[in-house]
Amino acid sequence: MSTYKNLVFSLALLLLTTTSCKAQENSIIKEGAELTLVSEEYEFTEGPAVDENGDVYFTDQPNDRIVKWDAQSNTVSDYMKPAGRSNGLYFDHDGNLLSCADEKNELWRIGSEKNVTVLIDNFEEKLLGGPNDLWIDANGGIYFTDPLYDRPWWEPTENRISERRVYYITPSIHEVRIVAEGGYEQPNGIIGSADGKTLYIADNGAKKTYSFTINEDASLSNRKLFVDMGSDGMTIDNNGNVYLTGDGVTVFNSKGEQINHIPVPENWTANVTFGGPNQDILFITAMDSIYTLAMNVNGVR
């Protein structure tokens, strides 16, 4: 680690210790826990997803690979390369890894043998803007955000959807619906509550995050401004606290009140999830690095 990064990391630890002390009444960070650098061998880390064992899979998109963090050994290894320029990841109820495969504007299902099934590659015969992040409901339906971040690997085309939207794929994978559109600059991070009744969607372009009621037919209603802050990726804990990223990790309770801020010594914090066998390890992807932090709360699936 460079001298500069060492200094920044030390300052972040000092801030985290101070924040942790102030936040003990909230009991979300384990007492005495420190932000731990696991690895810094990447170009840009994104899309962490936890499997049933507590291992976390994440992407290093510029290097076109999916990497696995082994929770027991605290080691990392390449899982899949090439990986369709994968961005956001999420495990479905059958243990398949779903990927926002950005290379060709597709949504993938990756089986245990790394066999790839393309779930969607267009909407109404036009290319998607580029699936970015996703969440799966209790029925197996898939919500995913579709902003439009131009990519250097894309071939020029006029047949690309320009509207920034959020879509829902039915559990049978036979129907794709628009569930949120109109007025979004760059819908990005997305996560649902444990009871399946609330969906949070971050418009990172507008620097706002909204909450929605999830209806029985999987449609969304009752859009409300949750916080005046966007997020690249997000997660939620068993107390209903929502974790947003960008400048480190900022934690809000279900009322939209900030209860904690976890500084991360990088220029940008892209995404976050809970890992480990008990899902009590906050796993953070930030620029060329990944970090962990022991927590008193747990993730939910």
MOTA-V879207 format. One record per pair of residues at least 6 apart in sequence whose C-alpha atoms are under 8 Angstrom apart, sorted by the first residue. I is the first residue (numbers start at 1). J is the second residue. D is the distance in whole Angstrom. If there is no record, write none. Layout:
i;j;d
I;J;D
I;J;D
This chain:
i;j;d
5;265;7
8;265;6
9;264;8
9;265;5
11;265;8
12;263;6
12;264;6
12;265;6
13;34;7
13;35;7
13;263;8
15;263;7
16;34;7
16;35;8
16;262;6
16;263;6
17;32;8
17;34;7
19;260;7
19;261;7
19;262;7
20;29;6
20;31;7
21;31;8
23;29;8
23;259;7
23;260;6
24;31;7
26;259;7
27;296;6
27;297;8
28;295;6
28;296;5
28;297;5
29;293;8
29;294;6
29;295;4
29;296;5
29;297;7
30;294;6
30;295;5
30;296;5
33;293;7
33;294;6
33;295;8
34;293;6
34;294;7
35;264;8
35;291;7
35;292;6
35;293;5
36;291;5
36;292;5
36;293;6
37;289;7
37;290;6
37;291;5
37;292;7
38;74;7
38;75;8
38;289;7
38;290;6
38;291;5
38;292;7
39;76;8
39;289;6
39;290;6
39;291;7
40;288;5
40;289;4
40;290;7
41;288;6
41;289;7
42;60;6
42;63;8
42;287;8
42;288;4
42;289;6
43;60;6
43;61;8
43;62;6
43;63;7
43;287;7
43;288;5
44;59;8
44;60;5
44;61;6
44;62;7
44;286;7
44;287;5
44;288;5
44;289;8
45;58;7
45;59;6
45;60;5
45;61;7
45;270;7
45;285;5
45;286;6
45;287;6
45;288;6
45;289;7
45;290;7
46;58;6
46;59;5
46;60;6
46;61;7
46;87;6
46;88;7
46;270;6
46;271;6
46;285;6
46;286;8
47;57;8
47;58;5
47;59;6
47;87;5
47;88;4
47;89;5
47;133;7
47;233;7
47;271;6
47;272;8
47;285;8
48;56;6
48;57;5
48;58;4
48;59;7
48;88;7
48;89;6
48;90;8
48;271;7
48;272;6
48;273;6
48;283;8
48;284;8
48;285;7
49;56;5
49;57;5
49;58;6
49;89;6
49;90;5
49;91;7
49;273;7
50;56;4
50;57;6
50;90;7
50;91;7
50;273;7
50;274;7
50;275;6
51;57;8
51;91;6
51;95;7
52;95;8
52;277;8
53;276;7
53;277;6
54;71;6
54;275;5
54;276;4
54;277;4
54;278;7
54;279;6
55;68;7
55;69;6
55;70;5
55;71;5
55;275;6
55;276;6
55;277;8
56;68;6
56;69;5
56;70;7
56;71;7
56;275;6
56;276;8
56;283;8
57;66;7
57;67;6
57;68;4
57;69;6
57;89;8
58;66;6
58;67;5
58;68;6
58;69;8
58;89;7
59;65;6
59;66;4
59;67;6
59;86;6
59;87;6
59;88;8
60;66;6
60;67;7
61;85;5
61;86;6
61;87;6
62;85;7
63;85;8
64;81;6
64;82;5
64;83;5
64;84;7
64;85;5
64;86;7
65;78;7
65;79;7
65;80;6
65;81;5
65;82;6
65;83;5
65;85;7
65;86;7
66;78;6
66;79;6
66;80;5
66;81;7
66;83;6
66;86;7
67;76;7
67;77;6
67;78;4
67;79;5
67;80;7
68;76;6
68;77;5
68;78;6
68;79;6
69;75;6
69;76;4
69;77;7
70;76;6
71;275;7
71;276;5
71;277;7
72;276;8
80;114;8
83;101;7
84;101;5
84;102;6
84;103;5
84;104;7
85;101;6
85;102;5
85;103;5
86;99;6
86;100;5
86;101;4
86;102;6
86;103;7
87;99;7
87;100;5
87;101;6
87;102;7
87;132;6
87;133;7
88;99;6
88;100;5
88;132;6
88;133;4
88;134;7
89;97;7
89;98;6
89;99;5
89;100;6
89;133;7
89;134;7
90;97;6
90;98;5
90;99;7
90;134;7
90;135;7
90;136;8
91;97;5
91;98;6
92;98;7
92;136;7
92;140;7
93;140;7
95;111;8
95;112;8
96;109;6
96;110;6
96;111;5
96;112;6
97;109;6
97;110;5
97;111;7
98;107;7
98;108;6
98;109;5
98;110;6
99;107;6
99;108;5
99;109;6
99;110;7
100;106;6
100;107;5
100;108;6
100;130;8
100;131;5
100;132;6
100;133;7
100;134;8
101;107;6
101;108;6
101;130;8
101;131;7
102;130;6
102;131;7
102;132;8
103;153;7
103;154;7
104;121;8
104;130;8
104;154;7
105;121;6
105;122;8
105;127;7
105;128;6
105;129;7
105;130;5
105;131;6
106;118;7
106;119;7
106;120;6
106;121;4
106;122;8
106;128;8
106;130;7
106;131;7
107;118;6
107;119;5
107;120;5
107;121;7
107;131;7
108;116;6
108;117;6
108;118;5
108;119;6
108;120;7
109;116;6
109;117;5
109;118;6
109;119;7
110;116;5
110;117;7
119;173;7
121;127;7
121;128;7
122;128;6
123;176;8
126;159;5
126;160;5
126;161;6
127;159;6
127;160;4
127;161;6
128;146;7
128;160;6
128;161;5
129;146;6
129;147;6
129;148;5
129;149;7
129;160;6
129;161;5
129;162;6
129;163;8
129;164;7
130;146;5
130;147;6
130;148;6
130;149;7
131;144;7
131;145;6
131;146;5
131;147;7
132;144;7
132;145;6
132;146;6
132;147;7
132;188;6
132;189;8
133;144;6
133;145;6
133;146;8
133;188;6
133;189;6
133;190;6
133;233;7
134;142;7
134;143;5
134;144;4
134;145;6
134;189;8
134;190;6
134;191;7
135;142;6
135;143;5
135;144;7
135;190;7
135;191;6
135;192;7
136;142;5
136;143;6
137;143;8
137;192;8
137;196;7
138;196;7
139;171;6
140;170;8
140;171;5
141;168;7
141;169;6
141;170;5
141;171;4
141;172;8
141;173;8
142;168;5
142;169;5
142;170;7
142;171;7
143;166;7
143;167;6
143;168;4
143;169;7
144;166;6
144;167;5
144;168;7
144;190;7
145;165;6
145;166;4
145;167;7
145;187;6
145;188;6
145;189;7
145;190;7
146;164;6
146;165;5
146;166;6
146;167;8
146;186;8
146;187;7
146;188;7
147;163;8
147;164;5
147;165;7
147;185;8
147;186;5
147;187;5
147;188;7
148;162;7
148;164;7
148;186;7
163;181;8
163;182;8
164;181;7
164;182;8
164;184;6
164;185;7
164;186;6
164;187;7
165;178;7
165;179;8
165;180;6
165;181;5
165;182;8
165;184;7
165;187;7
166;178;6
166;179;6
166;180;5
166;181;7
166;187;7
167;176;7
167;177;6
167;178;5
167;179;5
167;180;7
168;176;6
168;177;5
168;178;6
168;179;6
168;218;8
169;175;6
169;176;5
169;177;7
170;176;7
179;219;6
179;220;6
180;220;7
184;203;6
184;205;8
184;206;7
185;203;6
185;204;7
185;205;5
185;206;6
186;203;5
186;204;6
186;205;5
186;206;7
187;201;7
187;202;6
187;203;4
187;204;6
187;205;7
188;201;7
188;202;6
188;203;6
188;204;6
188;231;7
188;232;6
188;233;7
189;201;6
189;202;5
189;203;8
189;204;8
189;231;6
189;232;5
189;233;4
189;234;6
190;199;7
190;200;6
190;201;5
190;202;6
190;233;7
190;234;6
190;235;8
191;199;6
191;200;5
191;201;7
191;234;6
191;235;6
191;236;7
192;198;6
192;199;4
192;200;6
192;236;8
193;199;6
193;236;7
193;240;7
194;238;7
194;240;8
194;300;6
194;301;7
196;214;7
197;213;6
197;214;5
197;215;7
198;211;7
198;212;6
198;213;5
198;214;5
199;211;6
199;212;5
199;213;6
199;214;6
200;209;7
200;210;6
200;211;5
200;212;6
201;209;6
201;210;5
201;211;6
202;208;6
202;209;4
202;210;6
202;229;8
202;230;5
202;231;6
202;232;8
203;209;6
203;210;8
203;230;6
203;231;7
204;229;8
204;230;4
204;231;5
204;232;6
205;230;7
206;230;7
207;228;6
207;229;5
207;230;4
207;231;7
208;225;7
208;226;8
208;227;6
208;228;5
208;229;4
208;230;4
208;231;8
209;225;6
209;226;5
209;227;5
209;228;6
209;229;6
209;230;5
209;231;7
210;223;7
210;224;5
210;225;5
210;226;5
210;227;7
211;222;8
211;223;6
211;224;5
211;225;6
211;226;6
212;220;6
212;221;6
212;222;5
212;223;5
212;224;7
213;220;6
213;221;5
213;222;6
213;223;7
214;220;5
214;221;7
215;221;7
226;255;8
226;256;6
227;256;6
230;244;7
230;245;8
230;246;8
231;244;5
231;245;5
231;246;6
231;270;8
232;244;8
232;245;6
232;246;6
232;269;8
232;270;5
232;271;6
233;244;7
233;245;6
233;270;6
233;271;4
233;272;6
234;242;7
234;243;5
234;244;5
234;245;6
234;271;6
234;272;6
234;273;7
235;242;6
235;243;5
235;244;7
235;272;6
235;273;5
235;274;8
235;299;8
236;242;5
236;243;6
236;273;8
236;299;6
236;300;7
237;297;6
237;298;5
237;299;4
237;300;6
238;297;6
238;298;6
238;299;6
238;300;6
239;297;7
240;253;6
240;254;6
241;251;7
241;252;6
241;253;4
241;254;6
242;251;6
242;252;5
242;253;6
242;254;7
243;249;6
243;250;6
243;251;5
243;252;7
243;272;8
244;250;5
244;251;6
244;271;8
245;269;6
245;270;6
245;271;6
245;272;7
246;268;5
246;269;5
246;270;6
247;263;7
247;264;7
247;267;7
247;268;6
247;269;6
248;261;7
248;262;6
248;263;5
248;264;5
248;265;8
248;266;8
248;268;7
248;269;5
249;261;6
249;262;5
249;263;7
249;264;7
249;269;7
249;272;8
250;258;7
250;260;6
250;261;4
250;262;6
251;258;6
251;259;6
251;260;5
251;261;6
252;258;4
252;259;5
252;260;7
253;259;7
264;286;8
266;286;6
266;287;7
267;286;8
267;287;7
268;286;6
268;287;6
269;284;7
269;285;6
269;286;4
269;287;7
270;284;8
270;285;6
270;286;5
270;287;7
271;284;6
271;285;5
271;286;7
272;282;7
272;283;6
272;284;5
272;285;6
273;282;6
273;283;5
273;284;7
273;299;7
274;280;6
274;281;5
274;282;5
274;283;6
274;298;7
274;299;5
275;281;5
275;282;6
275;283;6
275;299;8
278;298;7
279;298;5
279;299;5
279;300;8
280;294;6
280;295;5
280;296;7
280;297;6
280;298;5
280;299;7
281;292;6
281;293;6
281;294;5
281;295;6
281;298;8
282;292;5
282;293;5
282;294;6
282;295;7
283;290;7
283;291;6
283;292;5
283;293;7
284;290;6
284;291;5
284;292;6
285;291;7
